Structures are given as structure tokens and as C-alpha cells.
Amino acid sequence: MNLKELRENSRYSITQVALLTNLNRQTIWNYETGKTSPTLESVIKLCKVYGISREKFIKCYEETINEIK
């Protein structure tokens, strides 16, 4: 599961995640498309919103990157 699928499975829009994490919508989109890597602070915020461990988040991020290659 990649980051976009993780968000969609959690039934959130990018706008909702942005509001819940106090991150910019563009920032979240950049993470989901592999354009930029999330900071540790962002990972912690996103894990809280999605209710997952950091390890699970990292696996989803790795899947996102692997799909781009």
C-alpha cells in the first residue's frame, strides 16, 4: 500500500489531512507522489491521523517510491 492508498483507505481527502496535521496540501501531495520526503515531524503527525505506527508509514512511503521507479 502506498501513501495515497493509505490516505484513501482512511477515508480522508488531502484537504482533510492537511487540516488535521497543519501541513500544506501541496506538501502531502509531494509525499504521496515521491517528490519530497516527509520530515520526522510530518511522519509523526501523519501516523497519528492514520492511526498507524511509524514503521507502517515508512513501508507505505517505500512502496510509494518503488512505484515511481
Stockholm file with secondary structure:
# STOCKHOLM 1.0

chainA/1-69         MNLKELRENSRYSITQVALLTNLNRQTIWNYETGKTSPTLESVIKLCKVYGISREKFIKCYEETINEIK
#=GR chainA/1-69 SS CCHHHHHHHTTCCHHHHHHHHTCCHHHHHHHHHTSSCCCHHHHHHHHHHHTCCHHHHHHHHHHHHHHHC
#=GC SS_cons        CCHHHHHHHTTCCHHHHHHHHTCCHHHHHHHHHTSSCCCHHHHHHHHHHHTCCHHHHHHHHHHHHHHHC
//
